Amino acid sequence: MSKRLKIIPKFKTEAEEAKFWHTHDTTEYIDWLKAPRGVFPNLKPSSQSVSLRMPAHIMARIKMQANELDVPYQTLMKQYIAKGVLKR
């Protein structure tokens, strides 16, 4: 037995619509199980440049490891940082 959905009202402005959805539950108006999935094929994760001072001997080890793994050293550094941050 499916729940009867309410009809979404017509809005005059985007602000009016935003105010409406801020105070109403979308599940009363939309069956999210039947909603189509959004696909964003050209969406790329945003990134930010970072300047970091690193001791030369550590950089040399990172570059050696990256060379052994056949990956760019910056990619390897990102992987190490992500692993350290995400394990918490």
FIPABA-729799 format. One line per field, with one value per residue (C-alpha): residue number from 1; x, y, z. Coordinates in steps of 0.1 Angstrom, whole numbers, plus 5000, padded with zeros to 4 digits. Each point is the difference from the previous one (the first is absolute). Layout:
BEGIN
zadren: (NUM_...)
px: (X_...)
py: (Y_...)
pz: (Z_...)
//
This chain:
BEGIN
zadren: (1_2_3_4_5_6_7_8_9_10_11_12_13_14_15_16_17_18_19_20_21_22_23_24_25_26_27_28_29_30_31_32_33_34_35_36_37_38_39_40_41_42_43_44_45_46_47_48_49_50_51_52_53_54_55_56_57_58_59_60_61_62_63_64_65_66_67_68_69_70_71_72_73_74_75_76_77_78_79_80_81_82_83_84_85_86_87_88)
px: (5000_5017_4997_4981_5023_4990_5001_5029_4987_5010_5024_5003_5037_5030_5000_4964_5009_5030_4979_4974_5026_5017_4967_4987_5011_5007_4990_4964_5003_5025_5006_5038_5001_4986_5019_5027_5036_5019_5030_5028_5026_5021_5001_5035_5009_5014_5035_5022_5037_5020_5035_5019_5035_5015_5034_5021_5007_4963_4993_5028_4984_4966_5013_5019_4969_4979_5025_4999_4962_5000_4978_5006_5014_4972_4974_5018_5001_4963_4993_5021_4983_4965_5008_5011_4970_4974_5011_4987)
py: (5000_5032_5033_5027_5029_5036_5022_5024_5036_5024_5027_5036_5003_4979_5016_4990_4964_5000_5012_4973_4971_5013_4994_4969_4964_4990_4964_5012_5013_4977_4963_5000_4962_5007_5032_4998_5001_5031_4995_5025_4986_5032_5007_5000_5002_5034_5002_5027_5007_4997_5012_4978_5001_4965_4989_4991_4964_4993_5013_4978_4969_5009_5005_4966_4982_5017_4989_4964_5001_5017_5029_5037_5010_5026_4973_4978_5029_5005_4963_5001_5031_4986_4967_5018_5023_4974_4973_5021)
pz: (5000_4989_5017_4982_4992_5003_4969_4999_4998_4973_5012_4988_5009_5009_5035_5006_4990_5022_5030_4992_5000_5031_5019_4983_4997_4965_5006_5002_4964_4983_5000_5001_4993_4965_4994_4972_5011_4991_4977_4998_4976_4998_5037_5013_5037_5009_5011_5016_4996_5032_5007_5025_5012_5003_5011_4969_5013_5003_4965_4986_5017_4987_4965_5002_5011_4973_4974_5013_4998_4967_5011_5001_5034_5006_4995_5025_5025_4996_5006_5032_5013_4991_5017_5032_5001_4991_5025_5029)
//
